[in-house]
Amino acid sequence: MAEKKSILVVGGGISGISVAVEAAEVGYEVYLVEKSPYLGGRVAQLNKYFPKMCPPYCGLEINFKRIRPNTDIKVMTMSEVQKVEGGPGNFSVTIGTAPRLVNENCTGCNKCAEACPAERVNDFNYGMDKTKAAYLPHPMSFPMRYVIDKSACTGDCGQACKAACKYDAVELDMKPAATQLNVGSIVYATGWKPYDMGKLDILGKGQIKNVISNVMMERLASPSGPTGGKILRPSDGREVKNVAFVQCAGSRDENHLSQCSTICCMASIKQAFYVREQYPEDSKAEIFYIDLRTPGRYEKFLNKAQADPNITFTKGKVAKVVEDAETGDVTVEIEDVFGGGKKRVTVEMLVLATGMEPQLAGAPGSVAVLTEEGFAMSDLQKPGIYAAGVAKAPVDVATSIQDATGTALKAIQAIVRS
Ligand SMILES: Cc1cc2nc3c(=O)[nH]c(=O)nc-3n(C[C@H](O)[C@H](O)[C@H](O)COP(=O)(O)OP(=O)(O)OC[C@H]3O[C@@H](n4cnc5c(N)ncnc54)[C@H](O)[C@@H]3O)c2cc1C
C-alpha cells in the first residue's frame, strides 16, 4: 500500500458524495470539497425523483448517515480548489474556503434569521423568493448550519444577528481560509448547471413571466419551495391547471447545447404528473417533443403518462412563444409533425425543458481534455485525476451513483499503484 491514502473529491452532489463514502468505507481518507454551503448538489433541489418518485432526501439522507460517523470524510463546504500540483500518489492541492460567518456552534435555531433585517435572493429556489441575509440554505441542509451573506447585510446590521445568537456562533470577522492538502488522487464531480433560458430567443428569452424552466418547476412543486409546494404561476399566483412543456429547449441544437441531456423527457413527464396529482379533476399537460427518450425501464414511466388522457404528446418543433399581456397566458406555435400544419396552443404556464450544462471547464487542475460540450472526454488523460457523474456525461441519479462507485475504485487504484 502506498504511503498517501487521501483522495480529494471536488463537488458534493450525489456523485461526489458517492465517491467519498465508497472510498472512505474501505479505509481511504477523503476530502469532499463543495463550493456551495451544503451537500447534495442539484438533487437536493428536486421535488421528487424518478423512477421511484420519492423526495430527494430519501437517497441523500442515507448517504449523510454514512458520512456523519465516518471520521475519514472531511467535508469542506464553501470551498474550491485553487491550485493543483504534482502527480498520482502525491498531489499538492490548495483549497480556498469562503467565510460562512457562522461557526460549528450553530444549532440551527433560526434566531439569527429572525433578528436579521436584510434580505437576499434565494438561489436555492432559482430566484423565485428571498431569504434573510442570515439563512439556512434549505430545511434539510447538510451541514445543518446557517450562513450569513455579507453582500446582503446593510450597515452594521450584523450586530443584530450576533446579539440574537445564544451559542456564540455568529463570527462576523471570519476570514477566507486557505488549506494545503496532500492527496494521492483527485475526482472531479462538478456536475451541471441549468442551461440559461435567457439565450433562448424564440422561447421568450427568460423574459415571459409564465415561461419557467424545468428546474424552477421542481422548486414550485416542492413543499420547501417558494409556494410551499402548490404549483402557482409566477405572474399572479394563480393555480396552474393547463401547462405545456417544450422539450429540447436549447438542447440538441448546435447554437446552444449540442448534446441530448438524456433526462429531460423523463423530467417533463415527472412534472406533468406533479400537475395531474395536484389538480386531478381538471388539469391538462401537453408535451411538445422532437423525439421522446425514455430508455430501458423508464419506458414504463412514459407508458403511464400516455395512459392518462389529460397528458398529451405532440411531435414537432416549437416555432414561437407569445405572451398575452392581459391574461399572462402563453401561446405556443408548433409545426405539428403527425397532425400536419401549424398548431397553436394557449396555456397558463409553459415549462422549458432546459438541459444540463457541464461546469468542469475552468475548474483548476481538472481533467485535461473535454468534449466539445464541456464534459470530461476520458478519465485517463491526466494520471490520478478522474471525473464522475454528470461531469462526465448528462445522466440520471442512478447512473451517476454507479459511475461514482466505479470512479472511487479508479481513484483508489491510482494510490495503490503509485
Ligand atoms: C429538471 C431536472 C430534473 C431531474 N430529475 C431527476 C430525477 O427525477 N431522477 C433522476 O435520476 N435524475 C434527475 N435529474 C438528473 C440529476 O439532477 C443528475 O443526475 C444529478 O444532479 C447528478 O449529480 P452530480 O453529483 O453528478 O451533479 P450535481 O448535482 O450538479 O452536483 C455537483 C456538485 O458540485 C458542486 N460544484 C460544481 N463545481 C464545483 C467546483 N468547482 N468546486 C467545488 N464544488 C463544485 C456543485 O455546487 C454541486 O453541489 C434531473 C435533472 C433535471 C435538469
PDBQT file of the ligand as one rigid body, heavy atoms in Angstrom, charges set to zero:
ROOT
HETATM    1  C1  LIG A 501     -35.186  19.305 -14.284  1.00  0.00    +0.000 C 
HETATM    2  C2  LIG A 501     -34.381  18.105 -13.900  1.00  0.00    +0.000 A 
HETATM    3  C3  LIG A 501     -34.973  17.099 -13.164  1.00  0.00    +0.000 A 
HETATM    4  C4  LIG A 501     -34.250  15.947 -12.835  1.00  0.00    +0.000 A 
HETATM    5  N1  LIG A 501     -34.900  14.947 -12.189  1.00  0.00    +0.000 NA
HETATM    6  C5  LIG A 501     -34.267  13.771 -11.995  1.00  0.00    +0.000 A 
HETATM    7  C6  LIG A 501     -34.966  12.666 -11.426  1.00  0.00    +0.000 A 
HETATM    8  O1  LIG A 501     -36.149  12.778 -11.071  1.00  0.00    +0.000 OA
HETATM    9  N2  LIG A 501     -34.303  11.479 -11.290  1.00  0.00    +0.000 N 
HETATM   10  C7  LIG A 501     -33.001  11.335 -11.688  1.00  0.00    +0.000 A 
HETATM   11  O2  LIG A 501     -32.460  10.226 -11.564  1.00  0.00    +0.000 OA
HETATM   12  N3  LIG A 501     -32.284  12.387 -12.192  1.00  0.00    +0.000 NA
HETATM   13  C8  LIG A 501     -32.899  13.594 -12.352  1.00  0.00    +0.000 A 
HETATM   14  N4  LIG A 501     -32.198  14.646 -12.883  1.00  0.00    +0.000 N 
HETATM   15  C9  LIG A 501     -30.737  14.490 -13.115  1.00  0.00    +0.000 C 
HETATM   16  C10 LIG A 501     -29.946  14.729 -11.794  1.00  0.00    +0.000 C 
HETATM   17  O3  LIG A 501     -30.157  16.059 -11.371  1.00  0.00    +0.000 OA
HETATM   18  C11 LIG A 501     -28.449  14.436 -12.017  1.00  0.00    +0.000 C 
HETATM   19  O4  LIG A 501     -28.313  13.073 -12.380  1.00  0.00    +0.000 OA
HETATM   20  C12 LIG A 501     -27.623  14.689 -10.739  1.00  0.00    +0.000 C 
HETATM   21  O5  LIG A 501     -27.745  16.029 -10.316  1.00  0.00    +0.000 OA
HETATM   22  C13 LIG A 501     -26.151  14.349 -10.984  1.00  0.00    +0.000 C 
HETATM   23  O6  LIG A 501     -25.421  14.584  -9.792  1.00  0.00    +0.000 OA
HETATM   24  P1  LIG A 501     -23.905  15.129  -9.820  1.00  0.00    +0.000 P 
HETATM   25  O7  LIG A 501     -23.414  14.984  -8.423  1.00  0.00    +0.000 OA
HETATM   26  O8  LIG A 501     -23.147  14.482 -10.906  1.00  0.00    +0.000 OA
HETATM   27  O9  LIG A 501     -24.037  16.682 -10.192  1.00  0.00    +0.000 OA
HETATM   28  P2  LIG A 501     -24.680  17.899  -9.339  1.00  0.00    +0.000 P 
HETATM   29  O10 LIG A 501     -25.977  17.517  -8.754  1.00  0.00    +0.000 OA
HETATM   30  O11 LIG A 501     -24.668  19.062 -10.294  1.00  0.00    +0.000 OA
HETATM   31  O12 LIG A 501     -23.648  18.164  -8.162  1.00  0.00    +0.000 OA
HETATM   32  C14 LIG A 501     -22.402  18.776  -8.454  1.00  0.00    +0.000 C 
HETATM   33  C15 LIG A 501     -21.912  19.480  -7.209  1.00  0.00    +0.000 C 
HETATM   34  O13 LIG A 501     -20.609  20.005  -7.447  1.00  0.00    +0.000 OA
HETATM   35  C16 LIG A 501     -20.522  21.332  -6.934  1.00  0.00    +0.000 C 
HETATM   36  N5  LIG A 501     -19.502  22.030  -7.717  1.00  0.00    +0.000 N 
HETATM   37  C17 LIG A 501     -19.535  22.398  -9.014  1.00  0.00    +0.000 A 
HETATM   38  N6  LIG A 501     -18.378  22.968  -9.377  1.00  0.00    +0.000 NA
HETATM   39  C18 LIG A 501     -17.590  22.973  -8.276  1.00  0.00    +0.000 A 
HETATM   40  C19 LIG A 501     -16.267  23.429  -8.020  1.00  0.00    +0.000 A 
HETATM   41  N7  LIG A 501     -15.509  23.990  -8.983  1.00  0.00    +0.000 N 
HETATM   42  N8  LIG A 501     -15.763  23.281  -6.773  1.00  0.00    +0.000 NA
HETATM   43  C20 LIG A 501     -16.499  22.714  -5.774  1.00  0.00    +0.000 A 
HETATM   44  N9  LIG A 501     -17.774  22.266  -5.971  1.00  0.00    +0.000 NA
HETATM   45  C21 LIG A 501     -18.293  22.381  -7.202  1.00  0.00    +0.000 A 
HETATM   46  C22 LIG A 501     -21.919  21.899  -7.143  1.00  0.00    +0.000 C 
HETATM   47  O14 LIG A 501     -22.148  23.009  -6.282  1.00  0.00    +0.000 OA
HETATM   48  C23 LIG A 501     -22.777  20.678  -6.795  1.00  0.00    +0.000 C 
HETATM   49  O15 LIG A 501     -23.054  20.598  -5.425  1.00  0.00    +0.000 OA
HETATM   50  C24 LIG A 501     -32.888  15.826 -13.211  1.00  0.00    +0.000 A 
HETATM   51  C25 LIG A 501     -32.263  16.875 -13.930  1.00  0.00    +0.000 A 
HETATM   52  C26 LIG A 501     -33.016  17.987 -14.292  1.00  0.00    +0.000 A 
HETATM   53  C27 LIG A 501     -32.386  19.059 -15.145  1.00  0.00    +0.000 C 
ENDROOT
TORSDOF 0
